[in-house]
Amino acid sequence: MVFVIGAVAIDVVAIRERFLDGTSNPSDIRLGLGGVGYRIFNNLECPRRFVTALGVDPISRWAREGMEADGDVSVQEVGGRDSGPPLYLALMESGSLKVGASDFRIVEQGLTEQFVARAVGEPGPRDFVVLDANLSVGLLSRMVQRFSASTRVVVEPVSVEKARRHLDSLRGLYLITPTVEELEALGAVDVPVFMRERSIQAVLLTRGEAGCLLYHGGEVTELAPRTVVPARDTTGAGDQLLALVLSFLHAGQSLPDAVRAGMDGVEQRLQKESSS
């Protein structure tokens, strides 16, 4: 089983070849269900459960109905004045993220350790607990402490700012999946030393078109993409990759083989989307 603890969001993605500063830009604007935690959960191809928090407003109810149609979800409902829906806004320029903004206060302030503990139970050594960095500092830290001794804990750093704020909690992990910018924000100048000092078994460094670097077992493996897909919108590609890697690991593949198969799967999906 893969337990994903994190955020669901209403994604608003604007797509354009080049945005002009200081003016309104006619764009291809798409609205949908997203969020790092939800996208990982939604792309898993193995037994899974998603744990998150939502408000009680109509948009949050719509998001909950969409998630429940996808599978096993545990949602903590949070009321109050500041309990609006979680939101993510992205400007995609020539297929890459120009800038993004998020409002995940409902998850940061509303999701509690007690609720998560009931939803996850006691995962075993063959399970995974995935934590996305949209969680509060205190909750992510306590989840790492609670689960790292008994199961494989994975952290998705999400962004430079959120990676940096969780730095102290990144210990005893099975896997962390930063971008180049997020790894720099963590101060990991020497990655093997960073891993050794923090008892992290593997780091999967994602580099966009340049592919991935996998640090694992005292070795560094470079995995280049077989095909560079000129996609207009790469939102969630990293989340898809992590979901597929976990799915292949759950099926018994080694970590290097799972990463290679996951990269191939993402490339195939991007090719399909770009041709549709």
Secondary structure in CASP SS format (residue, H / E / C, confidence):
PFRMAT SS
TARGET T0000
AUTHOR 0000-0000-0000
METHOD secondary structure of the structure
MODEL  1
M C 1.00
V E 1.00
F E 1.00
V E 1.00
I E 1.00
G C 1.00
A C 1.00
V C 1.00
A E 1.00
I E 1.00
D E 1.00
V E 1.00
V E 1.00
A E 1.00
I E 1.00
R E 1.00
E C 1.00
R C 1.00
F C 1.00
L C 1.00
D C 1.00
G C 1.00
T C 1.00
S C 1.00
N C 1.00
P C 1.00
S C 1.00
D E 1.00
I E 1.00
R E 1.00
L E 1.00
G E 1.00
L E 1.00
G E 1.00
G C 1.00
V H 1.00
G H 1.00
Y H 1.00
R H 1.00
I H 1.00
F H 1.00
N H 1.00
N H 1.00
L C 1.00
E C 1.00
C C 1.00
P C 1.00
R E 1.00
R E 1.00
F E 1.00
V E 1.00
T E 1.00
A E 1.00
L E 1.00
G C 1.00
V C 1.00
D C 1.00
P H 1.00
I H 1.00
S H 1.00
R H 1.00
W H 1.00
A H 1.00
R H 1.00
E H 1.00
G H 1.00
M H 1.00
E H 1.00
A H 1.00
D H 1.00
G C 1.00
D C 1.00
V E 1.00
S E 1.00
V E 1.00
Q E 1.00
E E 1.00
V C 1.00
G C 1.00
G C 1.00
R C 1.00
D C 1.00
S C 1.00
G C 1.00
P C 1.00
P C 1.00
L E 1.00
Y E 1.00
L E 1.00
A E 1.00
L E 1.00
M E 1.00
E E 1.00
S C 1.00
G C 1.00
S E 1.00
L E 1.00
K E 1.00
V E 1.00
G E 1.00
A E 1.00
S E 1.00
D E 1.00
F C 1.00
R H 1.00
I H 1.00
V H 1.00
E H 1.00
Q H 1.00
G H 1.00
L C 1.00
T C 1.00
E H 1.00
Q H 1.00
F H 1.00
V H 1.00
A H 1.00
R H 1.00
A H 1.00
V H 1.00
G C 1.00
E C 1.00
P C 1.00
G C 1.00
P C 1.00
R C 1.00
D C 1.00
F E 1.00
V E 1.00
V E 1.00
L E 1.00
D E 1.00
A C 1.00
N C 1.00
L C 1.00
S C 1.00
V H 1.00
G H 1.00
L H 1.00
L H 1.00
S H 1.00
R H 1.00
M H 1.00
V H 1.00
Q H 1.00
R H 1.00
F H 1.00
S C 1.00
A C 1.00
S C 1.00
T C 1.00
R E 1.00
V E 1.00
V E 1.00
V E 1.00
E E 1.00
P C 1.00
V C 1.00
S C 1.00
V H 1.00
E H 1.00
K H 1.00
A H 1.00
R H 1.00
R H 1.00
H C 1.00
L H 1.00
D H 1.00
S H 1.00
L C 1.00
R C 1.00
G C 1.00
L C 1.00
Y C 1.00
L E 1.00
I E 1.00
T C 1.00
P C 1.00
T E 1.00
V H 1.00
E H 1.00
E H 1.00
L H 1.00
E H 1.00
A H 1.00
L C 1.00
G C 1.00
A C 1.00
V C 1.00
D C 1.00
V H 1.00
P H 1.00
V H 1.00
F H 1.00
M H 1.00
R H 1.00
E H 1.00
R H 1.00
S C 1.00
I C 1.00
Q C 1.00
A E 1.00
V E 1.00
L E 1.00
L E 1.00
T E 1.00
R C 1.00
G H 1.00
E H 1.00
A H 1.00
G C 1.00
C E 1.00
L E 1.00
L E 1.00
Y E 1.00
H E 1.00
G C 1.00
G C 1.00
E E 1.00
V E 1.00
T E 1.00
E E 1.00
L E 1.00
A C 1.00
P C 1.00
R C 1.00
T C 1.00
V C 1.00
V C 1.00
P C 1.00
A C 1.00
R C 1.00
D C 1.00
T C 1.00
T C 1.00
G C 1.00
A H 1.00
G H 1.00
D H 1.00
Q H 1.00
L H 1.00
L H 1.00
A H 1.00
L H 1.00
V H 1.00
L H 1.00
S H 1.00
F H 1.00
L H 1.00
H H 1.00
A C 1.00
G C 1.00
Q C 1.00
S C 1.00
L H 1.00
P H 1.00
D H 1.00
A H 1.00
V H 1.00
R H 1.00
A H 1.00
G H 1.00
M H 1.00
D H 1.00
G H 1.00
V H 1.00
E H 1.00
Q H 1.00
R H 1.00
L H 1.00
Q H 1.00
K H 1.00
E H 1.00
S H 1.00
S H 1.00
S C 1.00
END
